[in-house]
């Protein structure tokens, strides 16, 4: 496919071919390169690429705090990376009450920051995610930082992950990445699960109740 932008031509097939020969976090991703390498403390192992990352997520969704950061591919062609995570080594969950204060929120973020610093070493600069913090923060969690009372139930659910599965839809690559603290027993157990050729259970999704808004027009 060639797209002409004014006087510049971008050939995506050529770009894809060139990118396959570069190093990712010190790991040669060219076809034929070793598929199990450990460089600069990161353990990176190549797994078969799957155009639909839901196939991978089915293999880990029963693990605690499974998380799927979805680029939208293949339904959208604009995204490049899907990132799949599960079984964090530490959890930072907070639910606000009427007494949640400025100091409570600051303490929460200090705890997260301290935990994350011990994983900073060994993080690659060419991978979108190697491990670390992922989750969500409710918008209303910021109200106590302005000395305003948050609505009951405003929450944060952030976890510290020491491994990730990265699907690169541009290169057609799938990389399992684990941080230095991941022992061989835990890493091998995760890889066995991911490589299991048996079809994972595919329970049909169903709602247990009707959708309900937690914020009315007046409150908004």
C-alpha positions in Angstrom: 0.0 0.0 0.0 1.4 3.4 -0.9 -0.1 6.7 0.3 0.9 9.9 -1.3 1.1 12.9 1.0 1.8 16.0 -1.1 5.3 15.2 -2.4 6.1 12.4 0.1 5.4 8.8 -0.5 5.0 6.4 2.5 5.3 2.7 1.6 4.1 0.9 4.7 5.4 -2.5 3.5 8.9 -1.0 3.3 8.5 0.6 6.7 7.3 -2.7 8.2 10.2 -4.5 6.6 12.7 -2.0 8.0 11.3 -2.1 11.5 11.5 -5.9 11.7 15.3 -5.5 11.7 15.6 -3.1 14.5 16.3 -4.0 18.2 13.5 -3.8 20.7 14.9 -3.2 24.1 18.2 -4.6 23.0 16.5 -7.7 21.4 16.8 -8.4 17.7 13.3 -8.8 16.4 14.2 -9.8 12.9 12.8 -13.1 11.7 15.1 -16.0 12.7 16.5 -14.2 15.7 16.6 -16.1 19.0 13.1 -16.1 20.6 14.2 -16.2 24.2 16.7 -13.5 25.2 17.5 -11.7 28.4 19.1 -8.3 28.0 19.6 -5.5 30.5 17.6 -7.4 33.1 14.5 -7.7 31.0 13.4 -11.2 30.0 11.8 -11.0 26.5 10.4 -14.0 24.8 8.5 -14.1 21.4 5.2 -15.9 21.1 3.1 -16.5 18.0 1.4 -13.3 16.8 -2.4 -13.3 16.8 -4.3 -10.5 14.9 -7.0 -10.6 17.5 -5.6 -10.2 21.0 -8.8 -11.5 22.5 -7.4 -15.0 21.8 -4.6 -14.2 24.3 -6.8 -12.6 26.8 -9.0 -15.7 27.0 -5.9 -17.5 28.5 -5.4 -15.0 31.4 -8.7 -13.5 32.1 -9.3 -15.8 35.1 -6.2 -14.5 36.8 -6.5 -11.8 39.4 -6.9 -8.2 38.1 -6.6 -9.2 34.4 -6.4 -6.1 32.3 -6.6 -5.6 28.5 -5.4 -2.3 27.0 -7.0 -2.6 23.6 -5.9 -0.6 20.5 -9.0 -1.6 18.7 -7.2 -3.7 16.1 -8.3 -5.4 13.9 -11.6 -3.5 13.9 -9.6 -0.3 13.7 -6.4 0.0 11.8 -5.1 3.1 13.7 -3.9 1.3 16.8 -0.5 -0.5 17.0 -0.1 -2.0 20.4 -2.3 -4.2 22.6 -1.1 -4.7 26.2 -2.3 -7.6 28.3 -1.6 -7.9 32.1 -2.8 -10.0 35.0 -1.8 -11.2 38.5 -0.2 -8.1 39.9 2.4 -8.2 42.6 0.9 -5.3 44.5 -2.5 -3.6 44.5 -3.5 -0.1 45.3 -7.3 0.2 45.7 -9.0 3.1 47.2 -12.7 3.9 47.7 -13.6 7.4 48.9 -15.9 8.1 51.7 -17.3 11.3 53.2 -14.2 11.6 55.3 -11.6 11.1 52.5 -9.2 14.0 52.8 -6.4 15.8 50.9 -3.9 13.9 53.0 -5.5 10.6 52.3 -5.1 11.1 48.5 -1.6 12.3 48.8 -0.7 9.3 50.9 -2.2 7.0 48.3 -0.1 8.4 45.5 3.1 8.4 47.7 2.5 4.7 48.3 2.2 4.1 44.6 5.3 6.1 43.8 7.4 4.2 46.3 6.3 0.8 45.0 7.0 1.8 41.4 10.6 3.0 41.9 11.8 -0.5 42.6 10.7 -1.6 39.1 12.2 1.4 37.3 15.5 -0.3 36.7 15.6 -2.4 33.6 12.7 -0.8 31.8 13.1 -0.7 28.1 12.8 2.5 26.2 11.6 1.0 22.9 8.7 -1.1 24.3 5.4 0.6 25.2 5.1 -1.2 28.5 7.4 -3.7 30.3 5.7 -3.8 33.6 4.6 -1.2 36.2 1.5 0.6 37.2 -1.8 0.2 35.3 -5.4 0.7 36.3 -7.9 3.5 36.5 -8.6 6.6 38.6 -12.1 8.0 39.0 -12.3 11.6 37.9 -13.8 12.6 41.3 -10.8 11.2 43.0 -9.2 14.6 42.4 -11.9 16.5 44.4 -10.1 16.1 47.8 -7.0 17.6 46.3 -9.1 20.8 45.9 -10.4 20.3 49.4 -13.8 19.3 48.0 -15.8 16.3 49.2 -15.9 13.4 46.8 -19.1 11.5 46.1 -19.2 8.2 48.0 -17.8 5.4 46.0 -15.3 7.4 43.9 -12.4 5.0 43.6 -9.0 4.2 42.3 -7.9 0.7 41.2 -4.2 0.7 40.3 -2.0 -2.4 40.3 1.7 -3.1 40.0 2.4 -5.6 37.3 5.8 -7.3 36.8 5.1 -8.8 33.4 3.2 -8.0 30.2 2.2 -9.4 26.9 2.7 -6.9 24.1 1.1 -7.4 20.7 2.6 -5.2 18.0 0.2 -5.1 15.1 2.5 -3.1 12.9 5.4 -5.6 13.0 3.1 -8.6 13.5 4.9 -9.6 16.7 3.9 -10.8 20.2 6.4 -10.3 23.0 6.2 -11.7 26.6 8.1 -9.3 28.8 9.0 -9.8 32.4 10.9 -7.6 34.8 14.0 -8.7 36.7 12.2 -9.7 39.9 10.1 -12.4 38.1 11.5 -15.8 39.1 11.8 -18.6 36.6 9.0 -20.6 38.3 6.5 -17.8 37.9 7.7 -16.9 34.4 7.5 -20.5 33.2 4.0 -21.0 34.7 2.8 -17.9 32.8 4.4 -19.1 29.6 2.9 -22.5 29.9 -0.6 -21.0 30.3 -0.1 -18.8 27.3 1.3 -21.7 25.2 -1.5 -24.0 26.1 -3.0 -25.2 22.9 -6.3 -26.3 24.4 -9.2 -24.0 23.6 -9.9 -21.8 26.7 -13.4 -21.9 28.1 -15.6 -19.3 26.4 -18.5 -18.5 28.6 -21.0 -16.2 27.0 -21.0 -12.7 28.5 -24.1 -11.6 30.3 -25.3 -8.8 32.5 -26.4 -9.6 36.0 -28.6 -6.5 36.1 -29.7 -3.5 34.1 -27.2 -0.7 33.4 -27.7 2.2 35.8 -26.2 5.7 35.7 -24.3 6.7 38.9 -24.8 10.4 38.1 -28.0 12.2 37.2 -28.5 15.2 35.0 -28.9 17.5 38.0 -25.8 16.3 39.8 -23.8 16.5 36.6 
